[in-house]
Amino acid sequence: MHNPVMLSEVLKTLSPQKQETYIDATFGAGNYTRSILDKADCHVIALDRDPEAKRRAEPLEKKYKGRFSFIEGRFGDMDRLVPGHSYDGIVFDLGVSSPQIDDPARGFSFKAEGPLDMRMEKKGLSASDVVNTFAAKQIASILWEYGEERRSRAIAKAIVEKRPFQTTKELAEVVRDVVGFERKGFDPATRTFQALRLYVNEELGQLERGLEASEKLLKKGGRLVVVSFHSLEDRIVKTFLRERSGGVPHASRYRPEAPQQKPTFKVKSRKALRPTDQEIRKNPRARSAKLRWAIRLEGTS
Ligand SMILES: C[S@@+](CC[C@H](N)C(=O)[O-])C[C@H]1O[C@@H](n2cnc3c(N)ncnc32)[C@H](O)[C@@H]1O
């Protein structure tokens, strides 16, 4: 088992029950799915956009025959991909999985030498396309918007001067040269790599669409549980839940004068849940995790 983040909190809030059906929107290494299926005699449909996740799901389809199925696809399209629309719970564990990070060939990590790839679906625009072909201005705005990188312009300038880049390590070194080490234990390349990954996989747009899809798919009383890893993701989850729980009127660009709608969620975590110190000591990846959860009400979306 890879180290699943905040697993006990996920099980507590999702609260698997006999006969119920859940969606694991981010199968990854399958740790949440396995634990949910072991916790109660329930059903799980799992999604992942990474074609390699499908291979990891196959043994589970055998072991939990009739209780588990896997769909390769994006959670932003979840309402079209899964059958029916009356689920008891949906869980998201955002970001990259341990198998993705640990395989240098996927190009997610700056700690190991690997190609500048970062594509969860192994197709489409790669990180290499961005750093080797985009204009400095575009690169700077990606680093600023998706990495909240204050030195975005200086890094973009250095990237354009030093390119082409083949590997993750080459890129990380240039970023470190520009930014310099700021604090112990934090690699200055972190924000640049986060930004490229979010951009290449359009992760924030996926999250917005995934939350909207959950609103359609959950039945009354259904639980929505989201584990996020950085402030950009958490802000989207927090804003969505605030709007849907009646905290602010949820106008849209199509209906700017929307009347106050009936809330569709009751937020159960005004303050996000955090991993215990013990978990962080055991698994440093859990350090920045935040769990927010809510219960679906009757209101229509
Ligand atoms: C942090 S891992 C999940 C780990 C999992 N909870 C476990 O216990 O093993 C996140 C997974 O979500 C997948 N993912 C990210 N964005 C996605 C999206 N928009 N649609 C479907 N899967 C996505 C990634 O490919 C990755 O495998």
The ligand as a MOL file (V3000), in Angstrom:
LIG
                    3D

  0  0  0     0  0            999 V3000
M  V30 BEGIN CTAB
M  V30 COUNTS 27 29 0 0 0
M  V30 BEGIN ATOM
M  V30 1 C -3.5390 11.6140 -5.2510 0
M  V30 2 S -3.9060 10.4210 -6.4560 0 CHG=1
M  V30 3 C -5.1810 9.4770 -5.7340 0
M  V30 4 C -4.6930 8.4210 -4.7990 0
M  V30 5 C -5.7960 7.4980 -4.3020 0
M  V30 6 N -6.7330 8.1920 -3.4360 0
M  V30 7 C -5.2680 6.3030 -3.5940 0
M  V30 8 O -5.7480 6.0470 -2.4790 0
M  V30 9 O -4.4310 5.5800 -4.1060 0 CHG=-1
M  V30 10 C -4.7580 11.3350 -7.6890 0
M  V30 11 C -5.1590 10.5500 -8.9200 0
M  V30 12 O -6.1550 11.3200 -9.5880 0
M  V30 13 C -5.9840 11.2220 -10.9730 0
M  V30 14 N -6.5870 12.4160 -11.5530 0
M  V30 15 C -6.1510 13.6920 -11.4670 0
M  V30 16 N -6.9840 14.5140 -12.1270 0
M  V30 17 C -7.9810 13.7330 -12.6300 0
M  V30 18 C -9.1500 14.0080 -13.4030 0
M  V30 19 N -9.4530 15.2420 -13.7960 0
M  V30 20 N -9.9440 12.9710 -13.7250 0
M  V30 21 C -9.6470 11.7080 -13.3330 0
M  V30 22 N -8.5500 11.3830 -12.6140 0
M  V30 23 C -7.7300 12.3920 -12.2620 0
M  V30 24 C -4.4900 11.1300 -11.1660 0
M  V30 25 O -4.2050 10.4840 -12.3860 0
M  V30 26 C -4.0610 10.3200 -9.9360 0
M  V30 27 O -3.9700 8.9610 -10.2640 0
M  V30 END ATOM
M  V30 BEGIN BOND
M  V30 1 1 1 2
M  V30 2 1 2 3
M  V30 3 1 2 10
M  V30 4 1 3 4
M  V30 5 1 4 5
M  V30 6 1 5 6
M  V30 7 1 5 7
M  V30 8 2 7 8
M  V30 9 1 7 9
M  V30 10 1 10 11
M  V30 11 1 11 12
M  V30 12 1 11 26
M  V30 13 1 12 13
M  V30 14 1 13 14
M  V30 15 1 13 24
M  V30 16 1 14 15
M  V30 17 1 14 23
M  V30 18 2 15 16
M  V30 19 1 16 17
M  V30 20 1 17 18
M  V30 21 2 17 23
M  V30 22 1 18 19
M  V30 23 2 18 20
M  V30 24 1 20 21
M  V30 25 2 21 22
M  V30 26 1 22 23
M  V30 27 1 24 25
M  V30 28 1 24 26
M  V30 29 1 26 27
M  V30 END BOND
M  V30 END CTAB
M  END
